[in-house]
Amino acid sequence: MTVARSDGISQARASGRAADRSIAAWHDRPLGAEIAVSGTEALQTQLAATARG
């Protein structure tokens, strides 16, 4: 019983570390990429508004 519990705890720790790494990777994205995405979204919104008239 003790072995199974400690194994579950180590798995939870490992998945927590993986989540921390993915969050860190998200925050380390270049700012230029974020600006490009938001600029594209703004352009699409403007084009959609123009198309609607």
mmCIF file of the N, C-alpha and C atoms, coordinates in Angstrom:
data_MODEL
# 
_entry.id   MODEL 
# 
loop_
_atom_site.group_PDB 
_atom_site.id 
_atom_site.type_symbol 
_atom_site.label_atom_id 
_atom_site.label_alt_id 
_atom_site.label_comp_id 
_atom_site.label_asym_id 
_atom_site.label_entity_id 
_atom_site.label_seq_id 
_atom_site.pdbx_PDB_ins_code 
_atom_site.Cartn_x 
_atom_site.Cartn_y 
_atom_site.Cartn_z 
_atom_site.occupancy 
_atom_site.B_iso_or_equiv 
_atom_site.pdbx_formal_charge 
_atom_site.auth_seq_id 
_atom_site.auth_comp_id 
_atom_site.auth_asym_id 
_atom_site.auth_atom_id 
_atom_site.pdbx_PDB_model_num 
ATOM 1   N N  . MET A 1 1  ? 0.838   -1.211 0.000   1.00 0.00 ? 1  MET A N  1 
ATOM 2   C CA . MET A 1 1  ? 0.000   0.000  0.000   1.00 0.00 ? 1  MET A CA 1 
ATOM 3   C C  . MET A 1 1  ? 0.869   1.255  0.000   1.00 0.00 ? 1  MET A C  1 
ATOM 4   N N  . THR A 1 2  ? 1.901   1.251  0.808   1.00 0.00 ? 2  THR A N  1 
ATOM 5   C CA . THR A 1 2  ? 2.788   2.414  0.885   1.00 0.00 ? 2  THR A CA 1 
ATOM 6   C C  . THR A 1 2  ? 3.486   2.662  -0.450  1.00 0.00 ? 2  THR A C  1 
ATOM 7   N N  . VAL A 1 3  ? 3.901   1.581  -1.102  1.00 0.00 ? 3  VAL A N  1 
ATOM 8   C CA . VAL A 1 3  ? 4.602   1.719  -2.382  1.00 0.00 ? 3  VAL A CA 1 
ATOM 9   C C  . VAL A 1 3  ? 3.688   2.369  -3.423  1.00 0.00 ? 3  VAL A C  1 
ATOM 10  N N  . ALA A 1 4  ? 2.443   1.917  -3.490  1.00 0.00 ? 4  ALA A N  1 
ATOM 11  C CA . ALA A 1 4  ? 1.501   2.471  -4.468  1.00 0.00 ? 4  ALA A CA 1 
ATOM 12  C C  . ALA A 1 4  ? 1.258   3.958  -4.202  1.00 0.00 ? 4  ALA A C  1 
ATOM 13  N N  . ARG A 1 5  ? 1.160   4.323  -2.938  1.00 0.00 ? 5  ARG A N  1 
ATOM 14  C CA . ARG A 1 5  ? 0.901   5.735  -2.612  1.00 0.00 ? 5  ARG A CA 1 
ATOM 15  C C  . ARG A 1 5  ? 2.094   6.603  -3.008  1.00 0.00 ? 5  ARG A C  1 
ATOM 16  N N  . SER A 1 6  ? 3.288   6.162  -2.688  1.00 0.00 ? 6  SER A N  1 
ATOM 17  C CA . SER A 1 6  ? 4.460   6.979  -3.022  1.00 0.00 ? 6  SER A CA 1 
ATOM 18  C C  . SER A 1 6  ? 4.648   7.051  -4.539  1.00 0.00 ? 6  SER A C  1 
ATOM 19  N N  . ASP A 1 7  ? 4.278   5.994  -5.252  1.00 0.00 ? 7  ASP A N  1 
ATOM 20  C CA . ASP A 1 7  ? 4.363   6.014  -6.709  1.00 0.00 ? 7  ASP A CA 1 
ATOM 21  C C  . ASP A 1 7  ? 3.393   7.048  -7.269  1.00 0.00 ? 7  ASP A C  1 
ATOM 22  N N  . GLY A 1 8  ? 2.197   7.120  -6.728  1.00 0.00 ? 8  GLY A N  1 
ATOM 23  C CA . GLY A 1 8  ? 1.216   8.112  -7.170  1.00 0.00 ? 8  GLY A CA 1 
ATOM 24  C C  . GLY A 1 8  ? 1.696   9.525  -6.906  1.00 0.00 ? 8  GLY A C  1 
ATOM 25  N N  . ILE A 1 9  ? 2.339   9.720  -5.764  1.00 0.00 ? 9  ILE A N  1 
ATOM 26  C CA . ILE A 1 9  ? 2.860   11.051 -5.426  1.00 0.00 ? 9  ILE A CA 1 
ATOM 27  C C  . ILE A 1 9  ? 3.964   11.440 -6.401  1.00 0.00 ? 9  ILE A C  1 
ATOM 28  N N  . SER A 1 10 ? 4.860   10.503 -6.729  1.00 0.00 ? 10 SER A N  1 
ATOM 29  C CA . SER A 1 10 ? 5.942   10.841 -7.663  1.00 0.00 ? 10 SER A CA 1 
ATOM 30  C C  . SER A 1 10 ? 5.391   11.124 -9.058  1.00 0.00 ? 10 SER A C  1 
ATOM 31  N N  . GLN A 1 11 ? 4.340   10.425 -9.459  1.00 0.00 ? 11 GLN A N  1 
ATOM 32  C CA . GLN A 1 11 ? 3.714   10.708 -10.765 1.00 0.00 ? 11 GLN A CA 1 
ATOM 33  C C  . GLN A 1 11 ? 3.082   12.098 -10.766 1.00 0.00 ? 11 GLN A C  1 
ATOM 34  N N  . ALA A 1 12 ? 2.445   12.460 -9.661  1.00 0.00 ? 12 ALA A N  1 
ATOM 35  C CA . ALA A 1 12 ? 1.833   13.788 -9.568  1.00 0.00 ? 12 ALA A CA 1 
ATOM 36  C C  . ALA A 1 12 ? 2.903   14.873 -9.629  1.00 0.00 ? 12 ALA A C  1 
ATOM 37  N N  . ARG A 1 13 ? 4.022   14.638 -8.963  1.00 0.00 ? 13 ARG A N  1 
ATOM 38  C CA . ARG A 1 13 ? 5.117   15.615 -9.003  1.00 0.00 ? 13 ARG A CA 1 
ATOM 39  C C  . ARG A 1 13 ? 5.659   15.753 -10.411 1.00 0.00 ? 13 ARG A C  1 
ATOM 40  N N  . ALA A 1 14 ? 5.806   14.625 -11.106 1.00 0.00 ? 14 ALA A N  1 
ATOM 41  C CA . ALA A 1 14 ? 6.338   14.662 -12.476 1.00 0.00 ? 14 ALA A CA 1 
ATOM 42  C C  . ALA A 1 14 ? 5.388   15.423 -13.398 1.00 0.00 ? 14 ALA A C  1 
ATOM 43  N N  . SER A 1 15 ? 4.077   15.205 -13.260 1.00 0.00 ? 15 SER A N  1 
ATOM 44  C CA . SER A 1 15 ? 3.140   15.917 -14.134 1.00 0.00 ? 15 SER A CA 1 
ATOM 45  C C  . SER A 1 15 ? 3.111   17.396 -13.780 1.00 0.00 ? 15 SER A C  1 
ATOM 46  N N  . GLY A 1 16 ? 3.294   17.731 -12.507 1.00 0.00 ? 16 GLY A N  1 
ATOM 47  C CA . GLY A 1 16 ? 3.369   19.134 -12.106 1.00 0.00 ? 16 GLY A CA 1 
ATOM 48  C C  . GLY A 1 16 ? 4.576   19.820 -12.709 1.00 0.00 ? 16 GLY A C  1 
ATOM 49  N N  . ARG A 1 17 ? 5.710   19.113 -12.734 1.00 0.00 ? 17 ARG A N  1 
ATOM 50  C CA . ARG A 1 17 ? 6.915   19.686 -13.339 1.00 0.00 ? 17 ARG A CA 1 
ATOM 51  C C  . ARG A 1 17 ? 6.721   19.885 -14.838 1.00 0.00 ? 17 ARG A C  1 
ATOM 52  N N  . ALA A 1 18 ? 6.049   18.958 -15.491 1.00 0.00 ? 18 ALA A N  1 
ATOM 53  C CA . ALA A 1 18 ? 5.781   19.099 -16.932 1.00 0.00 ? 18 ALA A CA 1 
ATOM 54  C C  . ALA A 1 18 ? 4.897   20.319 -17.181 1.00 0.00 ? 18 ALA A C  1 
ATOM 55  N N  . ALA A 1 19 ? 3.896   20.521 -16.328 1.00 0.00 ? 19 ALA A N  1 
ATOM 56  C CA . ALA A 1 19 ? 3.020   21.692 -16.476 1.00 0.00 ? 19 ALA A CA 1 
ATOM 57  C C  . ALA A 1 19 ? 3.818   22.976 -16.253 1.00 0.00 ? 19 ALA A C  1 
ATOM 58  N N  . ASP A 1 20 ? 4.701   22.974 -15.261 1.00 0.00 ? 20 ASP A N  1 
ATOM 59  C CA . ASP A 1 20 ? 5.535   24.156 -15.010 1.00 0.00 ? 20 ASP A CA 1 
ATOM 60  C C  . ASP A 1 20 ? 6.394   24.480 -16.221 1.00 0.00 ? 20 ASP A C  1 
ATOM 61  N N  . ARG A 1 21 ? 6.942   23.437 -16.861 1.00 0.00 ? 21 ARG A N  1 
ATOM 62  C CA . ARG A 1 21 ? 7.787   23.662 -18.047 1.00 0.00 ? 21 ARG A CA 1 
ATOM 63  C C  . ARG A 1 21 ? 6.966   24.246 -19.186 1.00 0.00 ? 21 ARG A C  1 
ATOM 64  N N  . SER A 1 22 ? 5.746   23.750 -19.388 1.00 0.00 ? 22 SER A N  1 
ATOM 65  C CA . SER A 1 22 ? 4.948   24.263 -20.505 1.00 0.00 ? 22 SER A CA 1 
ATOM 66  C C  . SER A 1 22 ? 4.505   25.701 -20.239 1.00 0.00 ? 22 SER A C  1 
ATOM 67  N N  . ILE A 1 23 ? 4.221   26.024 -18.979 1.00 0.00 ? 23 ILE A N  1 
ATOM 68  C CA . ILE A 1 23 ? 3.862   27.410 -18.632 1.00 0.00 ? 23 ILE A CA 1 
ATOM 69  C C  . ILE A 1 23 ? 5.062   28.321 -18.865 1.00 0.00 ? 23 ILE A C  1 
ATOM 70  N N  . ALA A 1 24 ? 6.248   27.868 -18.445 1.00 0.00 ? 24 ALA A N  1 
ATOM 71  C CA . ALA A 1 24 ? 7.461   28.667 -18.640 1.00 0.00 ? 24 ALA A CA 1 
ATOM 72  C C  . ALA A 1 24 ? 7.719   28.876 -20.133 1.00 0.00 ? 24 ALA A C  1 
ATOM 73  N N  . ALA A 1 25 ? 7.507   27.843 -20.932 1.00 0.00 ? 25 ALA A N  1 
ATOM 74  C CA . ALA A 1 25 ? 7.720   27.960 -22.381 1.00 0.00 ? 25 ALA A CA 1 
ATOM 75  C C  . ALA A 1 25 ? 6.746   28.973 -22.981 1.00 0.00 ? 25 ALA A C  1 
ATOM 76  N N  . TRP A 1 26 ? 5.517   28.977 -22.495 1.00 0.00 ? 26 TRP A N  1 
ATOM 77  C CA . TRP A 1 26 ? 4.517   29.929 -22.983 1.00 0.00 ? 26 TRP A CA 1 
ATOM 78  C C  . TRP A 1 26 ? 4.945   31.358 -22.675 1.00 0.00 ? 26 TRP A C  1 
ATOM 79  N N  . HIS A 1 27 ? 5.467   31.578 -21.462 1.00 0.00 ? 27 HIS A N  1 
ATOM 80  C CA . HIS A 1 27 ? 5.882   32.926 -21.071 1.00 0.00 ? 27 HIS A CA 1 
ATOM 81  C C  . HIS A 1 27 ? 7.166   33.371 -21.772 1.00 0.00 ? 27 HIS A C  1 
ATOM 82  N N  . ASP A 1 28 ? 7.956   32.417 -22.265 1.00 0.00 ? 28 ASP A N  1 
ATOM 83  C CA . ASP A 1 28 ? 9.216   32.756 -22.931 1.00 0.00 ? 28 ASP A CA 1 
ATOM 84  C C  . ASP A 1 28 ? 9.042   33.027 -24.421 1.00 0.00 ? 28 ASP A C  1 
ATOM 85  N N  . ARG A 1 29 ? 7.804   32.990 -24.912 1.00 0.00 ? 29 ARG A N  1 
ATOM 86  C CA . ARG A 1 29 ? 7.589   33.259 -26.337 1.00 0.00 ? 29 ARG A CA 1 
ATOM 87  C C  . ARG A 1 29 ? 8.073   34.662 -26.676 1.00 0.00 ? 29 ARG A C  1 
ATOM 88  N N  . PRO A 1 30 ? 8.557   34.865 -27.892 1.00 0.00 ? 30 PRO A N  1 
ATOM 89  C CA . PRO A 1 30 ? 8.966   36.220 -28.279 1.00 0.00 ? 30 PRO A CA 1 
ATOM 90  C C  . PRO A 1 30 ? 7.758   37.148 -28.358 1.00 0.00 ? 30 PRO A C  1 
ATOM 91  N N  . LEU A 1 31 ? 7.939   38.365 -27.906 1.00 0.00 ? 31 LEU A N  1 
ATOM 92  C CA . LEU A 1 31 ? 6.848   39.331 -27.901 1.00 0.00 ? 31 LEU A CA 1 
ATOM 93  C C  . LEU A 1 31 ? 6.380   39.636 -29.325 1.00 0.00 ? 31 LEU A C  1 
ATOM 94  N N  . GLY A 1 32 ? 7.297   39.626 -30.271 1.00 0.00 ? 32 GLY A N  1 
ATOM 95  C CA . GLY A 1 32 ? 6.941   39.899 -31.661 1.00 0.00 ? 32 GLY A CA 1 
ATOM 96  C C  . GLY A 1 32 ? 5.892   38.944 -32.183 1.00 0.00 ? 32 GLY A C  1 
ATOM 97  N N  . ALA A 1 33 ? 5.969   37.688 -31.773 1.00 0.00 ? 33 ALA A N  1 
ATOM 98  C CA . ALA A 1 33 ? 4.977   36.703 -32.219 1.00 0.00 ? 33 ALA A CA 1 
ATOM 99  C C  . ALA A 1 33 ? 3.601   37.071 -31.687 1.00 0.00 ? 33 ALA A C  1 
ATOM 100 N N  . GLU A 1 34 ? 3.558   37.525 -30.441 1.00 0.00 ? 34 GLU A N  1 
ATOM 101 C CA . GLU A 1 34 ? 2.279   37.918 -29.852 1.00 0.00 ? 34 GLU A CA 1 
ATOM 102 C C  . GLU A 1 34 ? 1.697   39.134 -30.571 1.00 0.00 ? 34 GLU A C  1 
ATOM 103 N N  . ILE A 1 35 ? 2.538   40.086 -30.892 1.00 0.00 ? 35 ILE A N  1 
ATOM 104 C CA . ILE A 1 35 ? 2.091   41.293 -31.603 1.00 0.00 ? 35 ILE A CA 1 
ATOM 105 C C  . ILE A 1 35 ? 1.568   40.910 -32.997 1.00 0.00 ? 35 ILE A C  1 
ATOM 106 N N  . ALA A 1 36 ? 2.271   40.005 -33.667 1.00 0.00 ? 36 ALA A N  1 
ATOM 107 C CA . ALA A 1 36 ? 1.842   39.572 -35.000 1.00 0.00 ? 36 ALA A CA 1 
ATOM 108 C C  . ALA A 1 36 ? 0.476   38.902 -34.931 1.00 0.00 ? 36 ALA A C  1 
ATOM 109 N N  . VAL A 1 37 ? 0.264   38.069 -33.913 1.00 0.00 ? 37 VAL A N  1 
ATOM 110 C CA . VAL A 1 37 ? -1.029  37.385 -33.769 1.00 0.00 ? 37 VAL A CA 1 
ATOM 111 C C  . VAL A 1 37 ? -2.129  38.398 -33.504 1.00 0.00 ? 37 VAL A C  1 
ATOM 112 N N  . SER A 1 38 ? -1.888  39.336 -32.586 1.00 0.00 ? 38 SER A N  1 
ATOM 113 C CA . SER A 1 38 ? -2.942  40.305 -32.274 1.00 0.00 ? 38 SER A CA 1 
ATOM 114 C C  . SER A 1 38 ? -3.192  41.224 -33.468 1.00 0.00 ? 38 SER A C  1 
ATOM 115 N N  . GLY A 1 39 ? -2.164  41.551 -34.224 1.00 0.00 ? 39 GLY A N  1 
ATOM 116 C CA . GLY A 1 39 ? -2.336  42.365 -35.427 1.00 0.00 ? 39 GLY A CA 1 
ATOM 117 C C  . GLY A 1 39 ? -3.153  41.642 -36.478 1.00 0.00 ? 39 GLY A C  1 
ATOM 118 N N  . THR A 1 40 ? -2.914  40.359 -36.628 1.00 0.00 ? 40 THR A N  1 
ATOM 119 C CA . THR A 1 40 ? -3.674  39.554 -37.582 1.00 0.00 ? 40 THR A CA 1 
ATOM 120 C C  . THR A 1 40 ? -5.136  39.483 -37.168 1.00 0.00 ? 40 THR A C  1 
ATOM 121 N N  . GLU A 1 41 ? -5.369  39.300 -35.872 1.00 0.00 ? 41 GLU A N  1 
ATOM 122 C CA . GLU A 1 41 ? -6.751  39.245 -35.385 1.00 0.00 ? 41 GLU A CA 1 
ATOM 123 C C  . GLU A 1 41 ? -7.459  40.578 -35.629 1.00 0.00 ? 41 GLU A C  1 
ATOM 124 N N  . ALA A 1 42 ? -6.767  41.677 -35.404 1.00 0.00 ? 42 ALA A N  1 
ATOM 125 C CA . ALA A 1 42 ? -7.370  42.998 -35.631 1.00 0.00 ? 42 ALA A CA 1 
ATOM 126 C C  . ALA A 1 42 ? -7.705  43.179 -37.110 1.00 0.00 ? 42 ALA A C  1 
ATOM 127 N N  . LEU A 1 43 ? -6.811  42.741 -37.980 1.00 0.00 ? 43 LEU A N  1 
ATOM 128 C CA . LEU A 1 43 ? -7.044  42.862 -39.420 1.00 0.00 ? 43 LEU A CA 1 
ATOM 129 C C  . LEU A 1 43 ? -8.241  42.022 -39.848 1.00 0.00 ? 43 LEU A C  1 
ATOM 130 N N  . GLN A 1 44 ? -8.326  40.797 -39.317 1.00 0.00 ? 44 GLN A N  1 
ATOM 131 C CA . GLN A 1 44 ? -9.462  39.938 -39.660 1.00 0.00 ? 44 GLN A CA 1 
ATOM 132 C C  . GLN A 1 44 ? -10.780 40.555 -39.191 1.00 0.00 ? 44 GLN A C  1 
ATOM 133 N N  . THR A 1 45 ? -10.767 41.154 -38.011 1.00 0.00 ? 45 THR A N  1 
ATOM 134 C CA . THR A 1 45 ? -11.973 41.807 -37.486 1.00 0.00 ? 45 THR A CA 1 
ATOM 135 C C  . THR A 1 45 ? -12.368 42.972 -38.381 1.00 0.00 ? 45 THR A C  1 
ATOM 136 N N  . GLN A 1 46 ? -11.365 43.747 -38.803 1.00 0.00 ? 46 GLN A N  1 
ATOM 137 C CA . GLN A 1 46 ? -11.639 44.906 -39.668 1.00 0.00 ? 46 GLN A CA 1 
ATOM 138 C C  . GLN A 1 46 ? -12.186 44.449 -41.021 1.00 0.00 ? 46 GLN A C  1 
ATOM 139 N N  . LEU A 1 47 ? -11.593 43.404 -41.573 1.00 0.00 ? 47 LEU A N  1 
ATOM 140 C CA . LEU A 1 47 ? -12.063 42.893 -42.864 1.00 0.00 ? 47 LEU A CA 1 
ATOM 141 C C  . LEU A 1 47 ? -13.490 42.359 -42.753 1.00 0.00 ? 47 LEU A C  1 
ATOM 142 N N  . ALA A 1 48 ? -13.789 41.685 -41.657 1.00 0.00 ? 48 ALA A N  1 
ATOM 143 C CA . ALA A 1 48 ? -15.136 41.142 -41.466 1.00 0.00 ? 48 ALA A CA 1 
ATOM 144 C C  . ALA A 1 48 ? -16.145 42.281 -41.349 1.00 0.00 ? 48 ALA A C  1 
ATOM 145 N N  . ALA A 1 49 ? -15.779 43.341 -40.641 1.00 0.00 ? 49 ALA A N  1 
ATOM 146 C CA . ALA A 1 49 ? -16.684 44.494 -40.502 1.00 0.00 ? 49 ALA A CA 1 
ATOM 147 C C  . ALA A 1 49 ? -16.913 45.170 -41.847 1.00 0.00 ? 49 ALA A C  1 
ATOM 148 N N  . THR A 1 50 ? -15.850 45.255 -42.654 1.00 0.00 ? 50 THR A N  1 
ATOM 149 C CA . THR A 1 50 ? -15.953 45.871 -43.974 1.00 0.00 ? 50 THR A CA 1 
ATOM 150 C C  . THR A 1 50 ? -16.847 45.026 -44.883 1.00 0.00 ? 50 THR A C  1 
ATOM 151 N N  . ALA A 1 51 ? -16.690 43.714 -44.804 1.00 0.00 ? 51 ALA A N  1 
ATOM 152 C CA . ALA A 1 51 ? -17.482 42.818 -45.642 1.00 0.00 ? 51 ALA A CA 1 
ATOM 153 C C  . ALA A 1 51 ? -18.967 42.898 -45.297 1.00 0.00 ? 51 ALA A C  1 
ATOM 154 N N  . ARG A 1 52 ? -19.258 43.112 -44.017 1.00 0.00 ? 52 ARG A N  1 
ATOM 155 C CA . ARG A 1 52 ? -20.660 43.217 -43.599 1.00 0.00 ? 52 ARG A CA 1 
ATOM 156 C C  . ARG A 1 52 ? -21.287 44.525 -44.062 1.00 0.00 ? 52 ARG A C  1 
ATOM 157 N N  . GLY A 1 53 ? -20.440 45.547 -44.256 1.00 0.00 ? 53 GLY A N  1 
ATOM 158 C CA . GLY A 1 53 ? -20.949 46.818 -44.751 1.00 0.00 ? 53 GLY A CA 1 
ATOM 159 C C  . GLY A 1 53 ? -21.475 47.619 -43.614 1.00 0.00 ? 53 GLY A C  1 
# 
